Structures are given as C-alpha cells and as structure tokens.
C-alpha cells in the first residue's frame, strides 16, 4: 500500500485508490460512495418504471375496446392505484435522488455526500417498500384500489394490502427525508472555496430548494396515512363520517402534501434543462438570478394552491377564488423559466445532439402540460372537467413529458461522465423520436376524451369514446416497448463499457466542474477542495 504513496503522502493520480474500496457485492451492499449510491438509485427507479409501466399497459389493454376484456373493475382500480403510487414514489422521485447523488458533489467540488452511511441507509430502505407495494397484489382482496391519492372513505374499506401500502409509504417518506437532509447539508457545507451559492449550477440550486420542500411535506403525508391507519384499526374517526369524521379533511391534508409534491417532481427537471440548454446553445444561461428566484417562488407558492384539486368538493366561493388566483399566480415563475430557456437559445450556436433534443422536447411538451393546468385552474371549467381524461392528459404531459423526458436528457448528457462511453447518436435520437411521437399519440387524444366527458378510473366506457381510446392504447404500447428497448440497446452496452471512449469534455459548450474530471469519473474526486476560477466553472492549476 505504501508503494502507492509518494513521500508527501499524496496518491499518484486517481486510479491508485483501487485498494480502498470494496469489490464485488460488498461494494454495492455497503456502498458509501456517492456515485455508487447514485447508480443504485437510478437502476432501482428504472426497475420501478418498468413495473409501473407494465401496470399502465394493463390499463390501456383493458381500455383498447369498450366492454370488459381482460380485468374486472376491481382489479382495474388496483392497477390505476398502484400504477400511480409506483410511478410517483418508486420511479420519478428516486431517479432524481440518484442524479442528485451522482452530480451534486461533482458540480460543487465536494469529495462526497455529507452523510455517507445515512445515504446508504436511505437507499436500502426503498427495497422493502418496493417489495411491499408489488406484493400487495398477492394479498387477500388484492392491492389497494382507492386511487393513488388514497382517499377516505375508500381506504377505510380496503383489505390488508392497504396497511402494507401505508407502511411502504412511511418507509419511502423516511428515505426521502434522509436523502433531503443529506443534500441540504452537502450543498450548504461542502462547496469548494469560491463556489458561492449564486455561482452554483442550476441543478444544484433546484435540488437544494426541492430538498427543503421534501422535508416540509413528507411528514404531512405521514400524518394523513397514519390517521387513515388509526381509523382502520384503532377506532378513531378522523375521516369516518359514521363517527363524526370528515372525508374532505383527508383531501385537504393529502393535497397540502400532494401539490408541493408535484413541484418536487418537476423542479430538478427544470435544473437539468437549465444545464443542457446553455451547453448546446453555447451561451451562458439567460437570467441566472431570475431563474433562482423563480424556482424559490414556485416552491413558496406551492403551499397555497393545494385545494385547486378540490374545486368539486363544495368549498365556498371565496375559497374557490383564492385557490384559483393562487394557481394562476404560480404559472408566472414557471413562465419566467420557459422564457429564460428560449432566450438562452436565441441567437445561440445551436446543435441538436440527443441531450438537447430531450431538453427542447421537454420545453415544448411541458409547456403544453402547463397550459392545460392553467385551464384547469379556472374553477368553473375545472368543475366540468374534474376526474375526466382531460386531467389525466394534463398531468401526464407534466410528469411524463416533464419529469421523465428531463431524466432521459440527463442520462444522455451526463451518461458519458458516468460510464466513460459515448452513446451513439443514432440510438439516442431513435429513442427520442419514438418516445415523443408515441407519447403524444397516447396522451393528446385524452384531452378530447375528457372534454367529451369520459371519466377516469373506469374500466368500461360508451361506444363514442372507442376510437380515441384505441389510438391511445396503441401509442402506449409503442411508448412502453421503446423504454424497454432503451435499457437493452442504449444503457446496457454503455454500462458494460462497449462503444467509443468518451473524452473528458464530451460536449463542446458544457461548463461546470463535472467536466473537469476524467470520463468515467474516478471513484474518489476532489479529495482536496479544488481551486476555482472567477466563474466557479473551471479548476485553476495551483
């Protein structure tokens, strides 16, 4: 071991450290390195994406034609419920945490995350939770069928799988809170000298704000599901009308968590797009400061809009007006972001490599989802469209074309830094075009279905909705198969190191500390804090 060190006790280069990290299964089981944990999170979330996607295809297969084809209405409701829970808590959120683990230390010049063992624990907590969720289908009475929002009084009538679901959500919430504490402490305490907060990359900023949101709202969800649990087993009547409880109170508590949660799933995506667009426009991000303030504004405003999910519950007109205007207000900082991305591209030297395609696709399709959300914020319109397929279209435009497309952009953008291999452009572009076309074929017709009055979460429907449902189901199967192929055709070869070697700086216009280390990124980076230049995007030699 001493042969590796020179007289000053410094290691020669990065690769001489191979003796000090475990190999084989121990490396992953007891991982404390932020890159390994990031990889575990990303693999876990992709697995859950495939499981949640399989449930979605079950839904779309049933809806291919009117009448009952494959599943009974009870199982259909189980599919819709578990599809939502698995996608939100098992796929989208862990994927962003995986990116945070991988990229934040690299972006701010830190040696690792602040609490390495807690980082390991917060990942491994997710495995039993995922098993509980998937196993709920095999419990007496089947999986929970109360919708992913778990509204009372349905939750009070479900079988034992409901308790498994509640337990799983508690564990996932604990994992989220630990991950958030880790991210906040890392960003606030471990930045390299010269990396001031206002010089941080946008991805680090959006995650700092997201982490505060998570710590604020995860305990609210824990409270709501704990009250559900005591109603089910311990004779309380929080939400049970027979004992003087109020089911609408559950909705208030749930959405006080649920609406900031929507922004938890989109703010890191904004950060990713704010990294990719300047790189391929070869310009600095337009209005960096306004982007930071807009992100913070979205986070603060997200706490005062929750009841726009509840316009049809019979709230007083004053309440409707307040939540209507607050919801319209939150679209302003979101609009600021879209404007800044377009202004960054304006007169830039644009090229359209795969990451940029995903980023531009994100801006286009996410903006459509934002506009349908603005339409739904108008209370009288929302009361007509409540629980129709218009709402399904809206939130899939935000969460699939928003969160998921940004995640894919990040994989293609930072992937060479993770694997040391360039992903062939033709593979990435094929994945992008198949995804964006099949996504729109799936979800665009749902706007018309909703406007025509087709309710969501129904296993059967009248004949007049047949054509659009058939189109949507075909699109969904193409989209699902495309994501399956992405793993085997794009990611697996890259993870196995097959392909053209990636240079240290694979994208000409990319700025930031993550491009100052070799590709693939070494196991240990920035053991001594790097000295940064005035822009905090490059390392100066001492």
C-alpha positions in Angstrom: 0.0 0.0 0.0 2.9 2.4 0.8 4.2 1.9 -2.7 1.2 3.9 -4.0 2.1 6.9 -1.9 4.9 9.4 -2.6 6.9 10.9 0.3 4.3 13.7 0.8 1.7 11.0 1.4 -0.2 12.0 -1.7 -1.6 9.4 -4.0 -0.4 9.4 -7.6 -3.5 10.2 -9.6 -7.0 8.9 -9.2 -6.7 5.3 -10.1 -4.3 4.3 -7.4 -7.1 4.3 -4.9 -8.5 0.9 -6.1 -7.2 -0.7 -2.9 -9.5 1.4 -0.6 -12.9 0.5 -1.9 -14.7 -2.9 -1.6 -15.2 -5.1 -4.6 -18.0 -7.5 -5.7 -21.3 -7.5 -3.8 -19.8 -5.6 -0.8 -19.2 -2.6 -2.9 -22.9 -2.3 -3.6 -24.4 -3.6 -0.4 -22.3 -1.4 1.8 -21.9 1.5 -0.7 -20.9 4.8 0.8 -19.5 6.4 -2.3 -22.0 8.9 -3.8 -21.5 7.6 -7.3 -22.3 4.0 -6.4 -25.4 5.1 -4.5 -26.5 7.3 -7.4 -26.1 4.3 -9.7 -28.2 2.1 -7.3 -30.9 4.7 -7.2 -31.0 5.0 -11.0 -31.2 1.3 -11.5 -33.9 0.9 -8.8 -36.0 3.7 -10.3 -35.8 2.2 -13.8 -36.9 -1.2 -12.5 -39.9 0.5 -10.8 -40.6 2.5 -14.1 -40.8 -0.9 -15.9 -43.2 -2.3 -13.2 -45.3 0.8 -13.2 -45.3 0.8 -17.0 -46.5 -2.8 -17.1 -49.5 -1.8 -14.9 -50.2 1.1 -17.2 -50.2 -1.2 -20.2 -52.6 -3.4 -18.4 -54.9 -0.3 -18.0 -54.5 0.6 -21.7 -55.1 -3.0 -22.9 -58.4 -3.1 -21.0 -59.4 0.3 -22.5 -58.5 -0.7 -26.1 -62.1 -1.6 -26.7 -65.4 -0.8 -24.9 -66.7 -3.6 -22.6 -64.7 -5.7 -20.2 -61.9 -7.6 -21.9 -59.1 -8.6 -19.6 -59.7 -7.4 -16.0 -62.7 -6.9 -13.7 -63.4 -3.3 -12.5 -61.9 -4.1 -9.0 -58.6 -5.2 -10.5 -58.7 -2.2 -12.9 -58.9 0.1 -9.9 -56.0 -1.7 -8.3 -53.9 -1.2 -11.5 -54.6 2.5 -11.6 -53.9 3.0 -7.9 -50.6 1.0 -7.9 -49.5 2.5 -11.2 -49.7 6.0 -9.7 -48.1 5.2 -6.4 -45.2 3.2 -8.0 -44.5 5.8 -10.7 -44.5 8.7 -8.3 -42.7 7.2 -5.2 -40.8 4.4 -6.9 -39.7 5.8 -10.3 -39.7 9.6 -10.6 -38.5 10.6 -7.1 -35.7 8.0 -6.7 -34.4 8.8 -10.2 -33.9 12.5 -9.3 -32.3 11.5 -6.0 -30.0 9.2 -8.0 -29.0 12.2 -10.2 -28.5 14.3 -7.1 -26.2 11.7 -5.6 -24.2 11.4 -8.7 -23.9 15.0 -9.8 -24.2 17.4 -6.9 -20.8 16.5 -5.3 -19.2 16.7 -8.8 -20.9 20.1 -9.5 -20.0 21.8 -6.3 -16.4 20.3 -5.9 -17.3 18.2 -2.8 -15.5 14.9 -2.1 -18.7 13.0 -1.4 -22.2 13.5 0.2 -22.2 14.8 3.8 -23.5 11.6 5.5 -22.3 8.6 3.5 -23.7 5.9 5.7 -27.1 7.6 6.0 -27.0 7.8 2.2 -26.6 4.1 2.0 -29.5 3.5 4.5 -31.9 5.9 2.7 -31.3 3.8 -0.5 -31.8 0.4 1.1 -35.0 1.4 2.8 -36.6 1.6 -0.6 -36.2 -2.1 -1.4 -38.6 -3.4 1.3 -41.0 -0.6 0.4 -41.0 -1.6 -3.2 -41.4 -5.3 -2.3 -44.4 -4.3 -0.1 -46.0 -2.4 -3.0 -45.6 -5.1 -5.5 -46.6 -7.9 -3.1 -49.9 -6.1 -2.3 -51.3 -7.6 -5.5 -50.9 -11.1 -3.9 -52.6 -10.3 -0.6 -56.2 -11.2 0.3 -58.5 -8.9 -1.6 -55.7 -7.7 -3.9 -53.9 -4.4 -4.0 -55.3 -1.1 -2.7 -57.9 0.2 -5.1 -58.6 3.7 -3.7 -56.7 5.7 -6.3 -53.1 6.8 -5.8 -54.4 9.7 -3.6 -55.8 7.1 -1.1 -59.0 9.0 -0.5 -61.2 8.1 2.5 -63.7 6.5 2.9 -62.4 4.0 0.3 -59.2 3.5 2.2 -61.2 2.5 5.3 -62.9 -0.3 3.4 -59.8 -1.9 1.8 -58.3 -5.2 2.7 -54.9 -5.8 4.5 -52.9 -4.7 1.4 -53.9 -1.1 2.4 -51.8 -1.5 5.6 -48.9 -2.7 3.5 -49.3 0.3 1.2 -49.3 2.7 4.2 -46.2 1.0 5.7 -44.4 1.3 2.3 -45.3 5.0 2.0 -43.9 5.6 5.6 -40.6 3.9 4.7 -40.3 5.8 1.4 -41.1 9.1 3.2 -38.3 8.4 5.8 -35.9 7.6 2.9 -36.9 10.9 1.2 -36.3 12.9 4.4 -32.9 11.4 5.0 -31.9 12.0 1.4 -33.0 15.6 1.6 -31.1 16.3 4.8 -28.0 14.9 3.1 -28.4 17.0 0.0 -29.0 20.2 2.0 -26.0 19.7 4.3 -23.8 18.7 1.4 -24.7 21.9 -0.6 -24.6 24.3 2.3 -21.4 23.0 3.9 -19.2 21.2 1.3 -18.9 23.6 -1.7 -15.4 24.2 -2.9 -13.9 27.6 -2.0 -15.1 30.2 -4.4 -18.3 28.3 -5.2 -20.7 30.8 -3.8 -24.4 30.0 -3.7 -25.1 32.3 -6.7 -22.4 30.6 -8.7 -23.8 27.1 -8.2 -25.1 25.2 -11.2 -28.9 25.4 -11.6 -29.3 21.7 -11.0 -27.7 22.1 -7.5 -30.0 25.1 -6.8 -33.2 23.3 -7.9 -32.3 20.3 -5.7 -31.5 22.5 -2.7 -35.0 24.0 -2.9 -36.6 20.6 -3.6 -34.9 19.1 -0.6 -36.4 21.8 1.7 -39.8 21.1 0.1 -39.5 17.4 0.8 -38.6 18.0 4.5 -41.7 20.3 4.8 -44.3 18.0 3.2 -43.3 14.4 3.7 -44.4 14.5 7.4 -47.8 15.8 6.2 -48.3 12.7 4.1 -47.1 10.6 7.0 -49.8 12.3 9.2 -52.5 11.7 6.7 -51.8 8.0 6.2 -51.3 7.4 10.0 -54.7 8.9 10.6 -56.0 6.5 8.0 -54.3 3.6 9.8 -55.8 4.5 13.2 -59.3 4.9 11.6 -58.9 1.4 10.1 -57.7 -0.4 13.3 -57.8 1.7 16.4 -61.3 3.1 16.5 -60.6 6.7 15.6 -62.9 8.7 13.3 -60.7 11.2 11.6 -62.2 10.5 8.2 -65.1 8.2 9.0 -68.4 10.1 8.7 -70.2 7.4 10.8 -68.1 8.5 13.8 -68.3 12.3 13.1 -65.2 12.3 10.9 -64.7 14.2 7.6 -63.5 12.6 4.4 -62.9 16.0 2.9 -60.4 16.8 5.7 -58.3 13.9 4.3 -58.2 15.6 0.9 -57.0 18.9 2.5 -54.2 17.1 4.3 -53.3 15.0 1.4 -53.1 17.8 -1.1 -51.2 20.0 1.3 -48.5 17.4 0.7 -49.6 16.5 -2.8 -49.3 19.8 -4.5 -45.8 20.7 -3.3 -45.0 17.0 -4.3 -45.8 17.9 -7.9 -43.1 20.5 -7.8 -40.7 18.2 -6.0 -41.0 16.0 -9.2 -40.5 18.9 -11.6 -38.0 21.4 -10.1 -35.0 19.0 -10.5 -36.2 18.6 -14.1 -36.0 22.4 -14.5 -32.5 22.2 -13.2 -31.4 19.6 -15.7 -32.9 21.5 -18.7 -31.1 24.7 -17.4 -27.8 22.8 -17.6 -28.4 21.2 -21.0 -29.8 24.2 -23.0 -26.8 26.5 -22.4 -24.4 23.7 -23.3 -25.8 23.2 -26.7 -26.7 26.8 -27.4 -23.1 27.6 -26.4 -24.2 30.6 -24.3 -24.5 31.3 -20.6 -27.9 30.7 -19.1 -30.0 33.8 -19.7 -31.1 35.4 -16.4 -29.5 33.0 -13.9 -30.5 35.1 -10.9 -34.2 35.3 -12.1 -34.1 31.5 -12.5 -33.0 31.0 -8.9 -35.7 33.4 -7.6 -38.4 31.8 -9.9 -37.5 28.4 -8.5 -37.8 29.7 -4.9 -41.1 31.4 -5.8 -42.6 28.2 -7.2 -41.6 26.4 -4.0 -43.2 29.0 -1.7 -46.4 29.4 -3.8 -46.8 25.6 -4.0 -48.0 25.7 -0.4 -51.0 27.9 -1.1 -52.6 26.2 -4.1 -53.5 22.7 -2.7 -57.3 23.0 -2.9 -57.4 23.5 -6.7 -57.6 19.7 -6.6 -60.8 20.0 -4.7 -63.0 22.5 -6.6 -65.8 19.9 -6.8 -65.9 19.3 -3.0 -68.4 22.1 -2.4 -66.0 24.7 -0.9 -67.2 28.3 -0.5 -66.9 30.6 -3.5 -64.3 32.7 -1.6 -62.1 29.6 -1.2 -62.5 28.8 -4.9 -61.5 32.3 -5.9 -58.4 32.3 -3.6 -57.1 28.9 -4.9 -58.0 29.9 -8.5 -55.9 33.1 -8.4 -53.1 31.5 -6.4 -52.8 28.7 -9.0 -52.8 31.3 -11.9 -50.1 33.2 -10.0 -47.8 30.1 -9.8 -47.7 29.9 -13.6 -45.8 33.2 -13.7 -42.5 32.0 -12.3 -42.9 28.8 -14.5 -43.4 31.1 -17.5 -40.2 33.0 -16.5 -38.2 29.8 -16.7 -39.6 28.9 -20.2 -38.8 32.4 -21.3 -35.3 32.2 -20.0 -34.6 28.8 -21.8 -35.9 30.3 -25.0 -33.8 33.5 -24.5 -30.8 31.3 -23.9 -31.3 29.5 -27.2 -32.0 32.8 -29.0 -29.1 33.5 -31.4 -27.0 30.8 -29.9 -24.8 28.4 -31.9 -27.4 25.6 -31.5 -26.7 22.0 -32.2 -29.1 19.2 -31.6 -27.3 16.3 -30.1 -29.5 13.8 -28.1 -29.5 15.7 -24.8 -30.6 18.9 -26.5 -33.4 17.1 -28.3 -34.7 15.9 -25.0 -34.4 19.4 -23.5 -36.2 21.1 -26.4 -38.8 18.3 -26.4 -39.3 18.9 -22.7 -39.8 22.6 -23.1 -42.4 22.1 -25.9 -44.4 19.3 -24.3 -44.1 20.5 -20.7 -45.4 23.9 -21.8 -48.5 22.2 -23.3 -49.0 20.5 -19.9 -48.6 23.8 -18.1 -51.3 25.4 -20.3 -53.8 22.7 -19.7 -53.0 23.1 -16.0 -53.8 26.8 -16.3 -57.1 25.9 -17.9 -57.9 23.6 -15.0 -57.1 26.3 -12.5 -60.3 28.1 -13.6 -62.8 26.8 -11.1 -65.9 26.7 -13.3 -64.0 24.9 -16.1 -62.4 22.5 -13.6 -65.8 21.5 -12.1 -66.8 20.3 -15.6 -63.5 18.6 -16.2 -63.0 17.2 -12.7 -61.9 13.5 -12.8 -62.1 13.2 -16.6 -59.4 12.2 -19.0 -58.6 15.8 -19.6 -57.0 15.8 -16.1 -55.2 12.5 -17.0 -53.8 14.1 -20.1 -52.7 17.2 -18.2 -50.7 15.5 -15.5 -49.1 13.0 -17.9 -47.9 15.9 -20.0 -46.3 17.4 -16.9 -44.9 14.2 -15.4 -44.0 12.0 -18.4 -43.1 14.8 -20.8 -41.8 16.8 -17.9 -40.0 14.7 -15.3 -39.3 11.6 -17.4 -38.1 13.5 -20.6 -35.8 15.6 -18.4 -34.4 12.5 -16.7 -33.6 11.0 -20.1 -31.9 14.3 -21.1 -29.8 14.0 -18.0 -28.9 10.3 -18.8 -27.7 11.3 -22.3 -25.9 14.5 -21.1 -24.1 13.1 -18.1 -24.0 9.4 -19.2 -20.5 9.7 -20.8 -19.2 11.0 -17.5 -20.7 8.0 -15.6 -19.8 5.2 -18.0 -16.8 6.6 -19.9 -18.6 5.6 -23.1 -20.2 7.9 -25.7 -23.8 6.7 -26.5 -24.2 6.5 -30.3 -26.2 9.5 -31.5 -28.5 7.3 -33.7 -29.6 5.3 -30.7 -30.4 8.3 -28.6 -32.2 10.1 -31.5 -34.2 6.9 -32.3 -35.2 6.7 -28.6 -36.2 10.4 -28.5 -38.3 10.4 -31.7 -40.1 7.1 -30.9 -40.8 8.4 -27.4 -42.1 11.8 -28.2 -44.3 10.7 -31.1 -45.8 7.7 -29.2 -46.2 9.9 -26.1 -48.3 12.4 -28.0 -50.3 9.7 -29.8 -51.1 8.3 -26.3 -52.0 11.4 -24.3 -53.1 14.0 -26.8 -56.4 12.2 -27.6 -57.2 12.1 -23.9 -57.8 15.9 -23.9 -60.7 15.3 -26.4 -61.9 12.3 -24.4 -62.0 14.4 -21.3 -63.7 17.3 -23.0 -66.3 14.9 -24.3 -66.9 13.7 -20.7 -65.1 10.4 -20.3 -64.4 9.8 -16.6 -61.1 8.5 -15.4 -60.6 5.3 -13.4 -63.4 3.5 -15.3 -62.8 0.0 -16.8 -65.6 0.4 -19.3 -66.9 3.3 -21.5 -69.6 4.1 -24.1 -69.0 3.4 -27.7 -68.5 7.0 -28.7 -65.1 7.0 -26.9 -63.8 3.9 -28.7 -61.7 5.4 -31.5 -59.6 7.7 -29.4 -59.1 5.0 -26.7 -57.8 2.6 -29.4 -55.3 5.2 -30.7 -54.2 6.0 -27.1 -53.7 2.3 -26.3 -51.6 1.7 -29.5 -49.4 4.8 -28.6 -49.0 3.5 -25.1 -47.7 0.1 -26.2 -45.2 1.7 -28.6 -44.0 4.1 -25.8 -43.7 1.2 -23.3 -41.7 -1.0 -25.7 -39.4 1.9 -26.6 -38.4 2.4 -22.9 -37.8 -1.3 -22.6 -35.5 -1.2 -25.6 -33.8 1.9 -24.3 -32.3 -0.1 -21.5 -31.1 -3.0 -23.6 -30.0 -1.1 -26.7 -28.7 2.1 -25.1 -27.9 1.7 -21.4 -26.7 -1.8 -21.1 -23.9 -1.6 -23.7 -22.8 1.8 -22.2 -22.8 0.3 -18.7 -20.7 -2.6 -19.9 -18.2 -0.1 -21.4 -19.0 -1.0 -25.1 -18.6 1.8 -27.5 -16.5 4.8 -28.4 -14.4 6.2 -25.4 -15.8 9.4 -24.0 -13.5 12.4 -23.8 -13.2 14.4 -20.5 -15.4 17.1 -22.0 -17.8 15.3 -24.5 -20.0 18.4 -25.2 -18.2 21.4 -26.6 -20.3 24.0 -24.8 -20.7 22.3 -21.5 -19.5 24.3 -18.4 -19.1 23.2 -14.8 -16.8 21.3 -12.5 -18.2 17.9 -13.5 -16.4 18.3 -16.9 -13.1 18.9 -15.1 -12.6 15.3 -14.1 -11.8 12.4 -16.4 -14.5 10.2 -18.0 -15.6 7.9 -16.4 -15.5 9.9 -13.2 -12.9 8.3 -10.8 -14.1 6.6 -7.6 -12.7 9.4 -5.5 -13.0 13.0 -6.8 -12.0 16.3 -5.2 -10.3 14.8 -2.1 -8.6 18.2 -1.7 -11.1 21.0 -2.5 -10.3 22.3 -6.0 -9.3 25.9 -6.6 -11.9 27.6 -8.8 -11.7 30.4 -11.3 -13.8 33.5 -11.0 -16.8 31.9 -12.7 -16.6 28.8 -10.5 -17.0 26.6 -13.6 -13.3 25.6 -14.1 -10.5 24.4 -11.8 -7.3 26.5 -11.9 -4.0 24.7 -11.5 -2.2 25.7 -8.3 
